[in-house]
Amino acid sequence: MNTLDLIFYTNPQSRSRIVRWMLEELQVPYQVELLEYGTSMKSKSYLAVNPMGKVPAISHRGKIVTECAAICAYLADAFPEQALAPDLKDRAQYYRWMFFAAGPLESAVTNEALRFQVPSRLERMAGYGNFEHTVETLAHAVSRSNYVAGDRFSAADVYVGSHVGWGLEFGTLPKRTEFVLYFNRLKDRPAYKRANDLDDELTKQLGSGNV
């Protein structure tokens, strides 16, 4: 496969790190297009890729995919040889927890970080209800088995695991035993380490202006 078949639009100081990890798990060639906040990320050429003017995004053989969970799910299906998605008959938990993290979890964590709390009388209007209940549900999800969709690592662990790892690092999730044990099963994966090394180096280059 030519690197031009798969283009990764990124900035290492963003959720793009999730997709970088996914790409490294796939072990397929890809081209990196580095975008900067306020300039190239809002350029006319990139807005044609993602009208939101945000990263990450991918182009795979001319097909554009945005949103981290969607990208992870798409890539797992596009490269089935890496077995990062369960068989179709076994995907209930895979889809359930990946999109729980993309919806209720991300909303709850973001609102909590912004010091916004849904009034208790209005919790039914919010998809996540409240932060505490969302955290409890996440703890249940990651402690049921070795991985979030069962006993085998999958793209759902890339996505959910990224949220848990950031939450532990930046204090947006409590350091519960369930989260620590789950992330400990992920953080030593060679692809995770490679992805972090690549993005840490890219961050240094951005800081020095050598990109």
WODA-V548559 format. One record per pair of residues at least 24 apart in sequence whose ideal C-beta (glycine too) atoms are under 8 Angstrom apart, sorted by the first residue. I is the first residue (numbers start at 1). GAP is how many residues later the second one is. D is the distance in Angstrom with one decimal. If there is no record, write none. Layout:
BEGIN
I:GAP:D  I:GAP:D
END
This chain:
BEGIN
1:27:6.0  1:28:5.9  2:27:7.3  3:26:4.6  3:27:5.9  3:28:4.3  4:27:6.0  5:24:8.0  5:55:6.7  5:56:5.3  6:24:4.2  6:25:6.9  6:52:6.6  6:53:7.4  6:54:5.2  6:55:7.7  7:24:4.8  7:26:5.8  7:51:6.5  7:52:4.3  7:53:7.9  8:24:5.3  8:25:6.8  8:48:6.8  8:50:5.6  9:24:4.8  9:26:6.0  9:37:7.0  9:40:6.3  9:41:7.4  9:46:5.3  9:47:6.0  9:48:4.4  9:49:7.0  9:50:7.6  10:24:6.3  10:25:6.9  10:45:5.4  10:46:5.4  10:192:8.0  11:24:5.5  11:25:6.7  11:26:6.7  11:30:7.0  11:44:5.2  11:195:7.8  12:187:3.8  12:188:7.4  12:190:4.4  12:191:4.6  12:194:7.1  13:190:6.2  13:193:7.5  14:40:7.8  14:41:5.4  14:42:7.0  15:40:7.6  15:41:6.4  15:53:5.3  15:147:7.9  16:39:5.0  16:40:3.9  16:183:7.7  17:145:6.9  17:178:6.8  17:179:7.5  17:182:5.4  18:38:7.4  18:50:4.6  18:53:8.0  18:54:7.0  18:140:6.5  18:141:6.2  18:144:4.4  19:37:4.4  19:39:6.8  19:49:6.1  19:52:5.2  19:53:7.1  20:175:4.3  20:178:6.4  20:179:5.6  21:137:5.3  21:141:6.7  21:170:6.3  21:171:5.6  21:174:4.2  21:175:7.9  22:49:7.0  22:50:5.0  22:53:5.6  22:54:7.9  22:62:7.8  22:133:6.4  22:136:4.8  23:52:7.2  23:172:7.4  24:167:3.9  24:168:7.5  24:170:4.7  24:171:4.4  24:174:7.6  25:57:6.7  25:59:6.1  25:130:7.8  25:133:6.4  25:164:7.7  25:166:4.3  26:49:6.2  26:53:5.1  26:56:5.3  26:58:7.2  27:55:7.1  27:164:7.6  28:51:6.0  34:168:6.8  34:172:7.8  34:177:5.8  36:170:7.4  67:35:7.4  68:34:7.3  68:91:6.4  68:94:7.9  69:29:5.5  69:30:6.2  69:32:7.0  69:33:3.8  69:90:5.4  72:26:7.1  72:83:4.4  72:84:7.7  72:86:5.5  72:87:5.0  73:25:6.6  73:82:6.3  75:80:7.0  76:78:7.2  76:79:4.0  83:69:8.0  84:69:7.7  84:70:5.6  84:71:4.5  84:74:7.7  85:69:6.1  85:70:5.9  86:63:6.0  86:64:7.0  86:66:7.2  86:68:6.2  90:59:7.9  90:60:7.2  91:58:7.8  93:55:7.1  93:56:4.5  93:57:6.3  93:63:7.8  94:54:8.0  94:55:4.0  94:60:5.8  94:61:7.7  94:62:4.9  95:61:8.0  97:44:4.9  97:51:4.7  97:52:6.6  97:59:5.6  97:63:5.7  98:50:7.9  98:57:7.2  98:58:4.3  98:61:5.2  98:62:6.6  100:37:7.2  100:38:7.7  100:41:6.9  101:37:7.7  101:58:5.7  101:59:4.7  101:62:5.2  102:57:7.1  103:24:5.7  103:25:7.5  104:24:3.6  104:25:7.7  104:30:5.4  104:33:7.6  105:29:5.9  105:33:6.0  105:58:6.0  106:57:7.1  108:26:4.0  108:27:7.6  109:25:7.9  109:54:7.3  109:58:6.6  109:63:5.1  109:64:6.9  112:60:6.9  113:59:5.5  135:38:6.6  135:39:6.5  135:41:7.6  138:26:7.5  138:35:7.7  138:41:7.6  139:37:5.6  139:39:4.2  139:40:6.8  140:38:8.0  142:36:5.6  142:37:6.6  142:40:3.9  143:35:4.3  143:38:7.4  143:39:7.0  146:39:6.4  147:38:7.3  148:34:7.7  153:33:7.8  153:36:7.6  157:29:6.1  161:25:4.4
END
